Amino acid sequence: SITKERTEVILQGTSSLDPNDPSAVWEEYDFKCKPGDLKRRPCFISPYHYRLDWLMWFAAFQTYEQNEWIIHLAGKLLAQEEETLSLMGTNPFAGREPP
């Protein structure tokens, strides 16, 4: 069975020097197949699935302490590690300074 509501983990970054500033602009990292933008056509790659996108779904059911890999993922995104960024659908900081 599946739930009627879906909790999502959303990864965002900002170029703002003060991330607590109310005027800071936060930009979202999109995944290749994880549900997100409602205007985007759903990803369908049967019988396979993107492992990271699938893990993000399960991470939403628990805390980050139970999913330590999310902290490592965030660190790699902050460092703009190319191998990690290749797993993402979009990098909002491409060609710019890291968040």
C-alpha atoms as a printed R data frame, in Angstrom:
   type eleno elety resid chain resno      x      y       z
1  ATOM     1    CA   SER     A     1  0.000  0.000   0.000
2  ATOM     2    CA   ILE     A     2  1.036  3.600  -0.399
3  ATOM     3    CA   THR     A     3  0.217  6.648   1.672
4  ATOM     4    CA   LYS     A     4 -2.338  9.264   0.663
5  ATOM     5    CA   GLU     A     5  0.116 12.064   1.419
6  ATOM     6    CA   ARG     A     6  3.699 12.254   0.271
7  ATOM     7    CA   THR     A     7  6.318 14.035   2.338
8  ATOM     8    CA   GLU     A     8  9.249 15.262   0.265
9  ATOM     9    CA   VAL     A     9 12.854 16.117   1.027
10 ATOM    10    CA   ILE     A    10 13.814 19.169  -1.008
11 ATOM    11    CA   LEU     A    11 17.453 20.195  -1.375
12 ATOM    12    CA   GLN     A    12 18.082 23.900  -1.890
13 ATOM    13    CA   GLY     A    13 21.065 26.239  -1.870
14 ATOM    14    CA   THR     A    14 21.561 29.991  -1.791
15 ATOM    15    CA   SER     A    15 24.229 32.380  -3.015
16 ATOM    16    CA   SER     A    16 23.290 34.834  -0.288
17 ATOM    17    CA   LEU     A    17 26.086 35.721   2.134
18 ATOM    18    CA   ASP     A    18 23.516 35.515   4.933
19 ATOM    19    CA   PRO     A    19 21.219 32.516   4.446
20 ATOM    20    CA   ASN     A    20 19.025 33.768   7.309
21 ATOM    21    CA   ASP     A    21 18.303 37.026   5.478
22 ATOM    22    CA   PRO     A    22 14.591 37.056   4.516
23 ATOM    23    CA   SER     A    23 15.569 38.343   1.065
24 ATOM    24    CA   ALA     A    24 17.910 35.364   0.428
25 ATOM    25    CA   VAL     A    25 16.940 33.520  -2.744
26 ATOM    26    CA   TRP     A    26 16.894 29.755  -2.322
27 ATOM    27    CA   GLU     A    27 17.235 27.614  -5.464
28 ATOM    28    CA   GLU     A    28 16.143 23.993  -5.683
29 ATOM    29    CA   TYR     A    29 18.168 21.081  -6.994
30 ATOM    30    CA   ASP     A    30 15.930 18.969  -9.210
31 ATOM    31    CA   PHE     A    31 16.264 15.221  -9.468
32 ATOM    32    CA   LYS     A    32 16.024 13.240 -12.688
33 ATOM    33    CA   CYS     A    33 12.962 11.188 -11.724
34 ATOM    34    CA   LYS     A    34 11.861 12.245  -8.240
35 ATOM    35    CA   PRO     A    35  8.434 13.887  -8.322
36 ATOM    36    CA   GLY     A    36  8.748 17.643  -8.148
37 ATOM    37    CA   ASP     A    37  7.696 20.158 -10.770
38 ATOM    38    CA   LEU     A    38  4.039 19.449 -11.526
39 ATOM    39    CA   LYS     A    39  4.482 20.798 -15.068
40 ATOM    40    CA   ARG     A    40  7.234 18.277 -15.858
41 ATOM    41    CA   ARG     A    41  6.314 15.035 -17.566
42 ATOM    42    CA   PRO     A    42  6.752 12.061 -15.200
43 ATOM    43    CA   CYS     A    43  9.865  9.969 -15.634
44 ATOM    44    CA   PHE     A    44  9.168  6.393 -16.669
45 ATOM    45    CA   ILE     A    45 12.011  3.919 -17.037
46 ATOM    46    CA   SER     A    46 10.519  0.502 -16.474
47 ATOM    47    CA   PRO     A    47 11.623 -1.800 -14.913
48 ATOM    48    CA   TYR     A    48 14.465  0.377 -13.590
49 ATOM    49    CA   HIS     A    49 14.506  3.402 -11.317
50 ATOM    50    CA   TYR     A    50 17.012  6.043 -10.336
51 ATOM    51    CA   ARG     A    51 18.408  4.876  -7.008
52 ATOM    52    CA   LEU     A    52 19.086  8.341  -5.529
53 ATOM    53    CA   ASP     A    53 15.600  9.551  -6.383
54 ATOM    54    CA   TRP     A    54 14.133  6.407  -4.835
55 ATOM    55    CA   LEU     A    55 16.229  6.836  -1.655
56 ATOM    56    CA   MET     A    56 14.999 10.429  -1.330
57 ATOM    57    CA   TRP     A    57 11.446  9.119  -1.121
58 ATOM    58    CA   PHE     A    58 12.328  6.864   1.827
59 ATOM    59    CA   ALA     A    59 14.434  9.561   3.498
60 ATOM    60    CA   ALA     A    60 11.274 11.648   3.857
61 ATOM    61    CA   PHE     A    61  9.835  9.039   6.218
62 ATOM    62    CA   GLN     A    62 12.737  9.357   8.667
63 ATOM    63    CA   THR     A    63 15.131 11.905  10.176
64 ATOM    64    CA   TYR     A    64 18.508 12.873   8.774
65 ATOM    65    CA   GLU     A    65 20.129 10.980  11.659
66 ATOM    66    CA   GLN     A    66 18.638  7.811  10.203
67 ATOM    67    CA   ASN     A    67 19.872  8.780   6.729
68 ATOM    68    CA   GLU     A    68 23.394 10.079   7.236
69 ATOM    69    CA   TRP     A    69 24.075  9.776   3.514
70 ATOM    70    CA   ILE     A    70 21.925 12.902   2.992
71 ATOM    71    CA   ILE     A    71 24.469 14.995   4.912
72 ATOM    72    CA   HIS     A    72 27.232 13.645   2.674
73 ATOM    73    CA   LEU     A    73 25.122 14.348  -0.414
74 ATOM    74    CA   ALA     A    74 24.573 17.951   0.703
75 ATOM    75    CA   GLY     A    75 28.315 18.376   1.267
76 ATOM    76    CA   LYS     A    76 29.101 17.097  -2.202
77 ATOM    77    CA   LEU     A    77 26.517 19.450  -3.715
78 ATOM    78    CA   LEU     A    78 28.040 22.376  -1.791
79 ATOM    79    CA   ALA     A    79 31.455 21.414  -3.181
80 ATOM    80    CA   GLN     A    80 29.901 21.088  -6.679
81 ATOM    81    CA   GLU     A    81 31.387 17.623  -7.107
82 ATOM    82    CA   GLU     A    82 30.835 16.703 -10.759
83 ATOM    83    CA   GLU     A    83 30.140 13.008 -10.103
84 ATOM    84    CA   THR     A    84 27.411 13.890  -7.627
85 ATOM    85    CA   LEU     A    85 25.941 16.629  -9.817
86 ATOM    86    CA   SER     A    86 25.671 14.097 -12.658
87 ATOM    87    CA   LEU     A    87 23.056 12.270 -10.538
88 ATOM    88    CA   MET     A    88 20.897 15.392 -10.362
89 ATOM    89    CA   GLY     A    89 18.396 16.607 -12.942
90 ATOM    90    CA   THR     A    90 19.570 20.226 -12.678
91 ATOM    91    CA   ASN     A    91 22.250 22.228 -10.917
92 ATOM    92    CA   PRO     A    92 20.918 25.726 -10.200
93 ATOM    93    CA   PHE     A    93 24.503 26.902  -9.584
94 ATOM    94    CA   ALA     A    94 26.006 25.696 -12.876
95 ATOM    95    CA   GLY     A    95 28.583 28.219 -14.101
96 ATOM    96    CA   ARG     A    96 28.364 30.168 -10.852
97 ATOM    97    CA   GLU     A    97 30.028 30.170  -7.459
98 ATOM    98    CA   PRO     A    98 28.986 27.261  -5.224
99 ATOM    99    CA   PRO     A    99 26.123 27.876  -2.800
